[in-house]
Amino acid sequence: MPAPAASPVRPPAKRLPAAERVYTHIKDAVLNRRYEGGTLLTEGDLADAVGVSRTPVREALLRLEVEGLIKLYPKKGALVLAVSAQEIADVVETRLLVEEFAVRKAVPASVKLIARLEELLEEQRQLSEAGDLAAVSVKDRCFHAEIVRHAGNEILSRLYDQLRDRQLRMGVAVMESHPGRIAANITEHGELLEAIRAGDADGAAQVVRRHVSRVKVLVRGEDR
């Protein structure tokens, strides 16, 4: 019998550039609140944590400063910026403008949108049961982004995507401070899905307003 053909040798996966690895490390830690607001990061510690020299660390920090996640202080390090009251208000206001308009445009909804929202809602339930707050926050954001995408306005969708990092950071903060809010979010997403499924644009917009407005109250610690 002929010898079996040798399995093709796969090339090793290409490793990300050093600066990109540092950038990803810091950004994930900030968004997931492993590096909380007020934390001072030093180039040396970050270089050791990622296993690189200080040069790519500086490059990554400059990029993150432009994105508004940190503030650089020469010879001291980088301060992780806390979420300010003004930022919370700005994000919520922008979300309301975009999401209320988008949900009205998305109704009547396609079968594809309904199916995707059902899938995302079920994934949120499963991740909630597993206690993975960061992943729940990502799926929460995806649920809303899916509706915005189906509004059919690419410029609006790109604008909404620019809020992604701030939304994720605030979402994790809310879930850590108010664990009961996770179940409430899932319930409200279910209500929103039902309104969309029923073709009730006004009802869906009302759910969005109540749901999104609540974020400002919770992140600022004003829950009653």
C-alpha positions in Angstrom: 0.0 0.0 0.0 1.2 3.5 -0.7 2.3 5.5 2.3 -0.4 8.0 3.5 0.2 11.5 2.2 1.9 13.8 4.8 -0.3 16.4 6.3 0.5 19.9 5.0 2.6 21.9 7.3 0.8 25.0 8.4 2.8 28.2 8.8 2.9 29.5 12.3 0.3 32.2 13.1 1.7 35.7 12.5 2.3 37.4 15.8 1.0 40.9 16.3 3.5 43.8 16.3 4.8 44.7 19.8 3.0 48.1 19.9 -0.3 46.4 18.9 0.1 43.8 21.7 0.7 46.5 24.2 -2.3 48.6 22.9 -4.6 45.6 23.1 -3.4 44.7 26.6 -4.0 48.1 28.0 -7.3 48.8 26.2 -8.8 45.5 27.2 -7.8 46.1 30.8 -9.2 49.6 30.8 -12.5 48.6 29.2 -12.9 45.6 31.5 -11.9 47.8 34.5 -8.9 45.7 35.5 -7.2 49.1 35.2 -9.7 51.4 36.8 -10.0 55.1 36.5 -7.3 56.8 38.5 -4.7 54.0 38.0 -1.2 55.2 37.1 0.5 53.0 34.6 4.3 53.1 34.1 6.1 52.2 30.9 8.4 49.8 32.8 5.5 47.9 34.4 3.6 47.7 31.0 6.8 46.5 29.2 7.3 43.8 31.8 3.6 42.7 31.6 3.6 42.3 27.9 7.2 41.3 27.4 8.4 44.1 25.2 10.7 47.0 25.3 9.6 50.5 26.3 9.5 51.9 22.7 6.3 50.1 21.6 4.8 50.9 25.0 5.2 54.6 24.3 3.6 54.2 20.9 0.6 52.3 22.3 0.1 54.9 25.1 0.1 57.8 22.6 -2.6 56.0 20.6 -4.7 55.4 23.7 -4.3 59.1 24.7 -5.8 60.2 21.4 -8.7 57.8 22.0 -9.4 59.5 25.4 -8.8 56.5 27.6 -5.6 57.8 29.3 -3.6 61.0 30.0 0.1 61.0 29.6 2.4 62.7 32.2 6.0 63.0 31.2 8.5 61.1 33.4 5.5 59.8 35.5 3.4 57.5 33.4 -0.1 57.3 32.1 -3.2 57.9 34.1 -6.3 55.9 33.3 -9.1 58.5 33.0 -12.2 57.9 35.0 -15.6 58.1 33.2 -16.7 61.7 33.8 -20.3 62.8 34.5 -20.1 64.9 31.3 -19.0 61.9 29.2 -21.9 59.8 30.6 -24.4 62.5 29.7 -22.9 62.9 26.2 -22.9 59.2 25.5 -26.5 58.7 26.7 -27.7 61.8 24.7 -26.0 60.5 21.6 -27.3 57.0 22.1 -30.9 58.3 22.5 -30.7 60.4 19.3 -29.3 57.5 17.3 -31.2 54.5 18.8 -34.7 56.0 18.9 -34.4 57.1 15.2 -32.8 53.7 14.2 -35.5 51.6 15.9 -38.2 53.5 14.1 -36.4 53.0 10.8 -35.9 49.3 11.5 -39.6 48.7 12.0 -41.2 46.7 10.3 -38.3 44.4 10.9 -36.9 41.8 8.6 -36.8 38.1 9.5 -33.1 38.3 9.6 -33.1 41.1 12.2 -35.6 39.3 14.4 -33.5 36.1 14.3 -30.3 37.9 15.1 -31.8 39.7 18.1 -33.2 36.4 19.4 -29.8 34.9 19.1 -28.1 37.8 20.9 -30.7 37.8 23.7 -30.2 34.1 24.3 -26.4 34.6 24.3 -26.8 37.3 26.9 -28.8 35.0 29.1 -26.2 32.2 28.9 -23.3 34.6 29.6 -25.2 36.1 32.5 -25.6 32.7 34.1 -21.9 32.1 33.6 -21.1 35.4 35.4 -19.0 36.8 32.5 -19.8 40.5 32.9 -17.4 41.7 30.2 -18.9 39.3 27.7 -22.4 40.3 28.7 -21.6 43.9 28.2 -20.3 43.1 24.7 -23.5 41.3 23.7 -25.6 44.0 25.2 -23.8 46.5 23.0 -24.1 44.2 20.0 -27.9 43.9 20.5 -28.3 47.7 20.1 -25.8 47.9 17.3 -27.7 45.3 15.3 -30.8 47.5 15.4 -28.8 50.6 14.3 -27.3 48.7 11.4 -30.7 47.5 10.2 -31.9 51.1 10.0 -30.0 51.3 6.7 -28.0 54.4 7.3 -24.3 53.7 7.0 -23.2 57.1 8.3 -25.3 56.7 11.4 -24.0 53.2 11.9 -20.4 54.4 11.8 -21.2 57.2 14.2 -22.7 54.7 16.6 -19.6 52.5 16.3 -17.5 55.4 17.6 -19.3 55.0 21.0 -18.3 51.4 21.3 -15.5 51.7 23.8 -17.3 54.1 26.1 -20.4 51.9 26.0 -18.5 48.8 27.0 -16.7 50.5 29.8 -19.9 52.0 31.2 -21.7 48.7 30.8 -19.1 46.8 32.9 -19.2 49.5 35.5 -23.0 49.3 35.8 -23.0 45.5 36.1 -20.3 45.5 38.7 -22.1 48.1 40.8 -25.6 46.9 40.2 -25.6 43.1 39.6 -29.4 43.1 39.6 -29.3 45.3 36.5 -28.1 42.4 34.3 -31.4 40.6 34.6 -33.3 43.9 34.1 -31.3 44.6 31.0 -32.2 41.2 29.6 -35.9 41.7 30.4 -35.9 45.1 28.7 -34.1 43.7 25.7 -36.9 41.1 25.5 -39.5 43.9 25.7 -37.7 45.7 22.9 -37.6 42.6 20.8 -41.3 42.0 21.2 -42.2 45.6 20.2 -40.0 45.3 17.1 -41.5 41.9 16.3 -45.0 43.3 16.6 -44.2 46.2 14.3 -44.8 48.8 17.1 -42.3 51.5 16.3 -43.6 53.9 18.9 -43.6 51.2 21.6 -40.0 50.2 20.7 -38.8 53.8 20.8 -40.3 54.2 24.3 -38.5 51.0 25.5 -35.3 52.4 24.1 -35.7 55.7 25.8 -36.4 54.2 29.2 -33.7 51.6 28.8 -30.9 53.9 27.7 -31.8 56.7 30.0 -31.3 54.4 33.0 -27.6 54.0 32.2 -26.9 57.6 33.2 -28.6 57.2 36.6 -26.8 53.9 37.3 -23.3 54.9 36.3 -23.5 58.1 38.3 -24.6 56.1 41.4 -28.0 57.8 41.5 -30.1 54.6 41.5 -33.1 54.9 43.7 
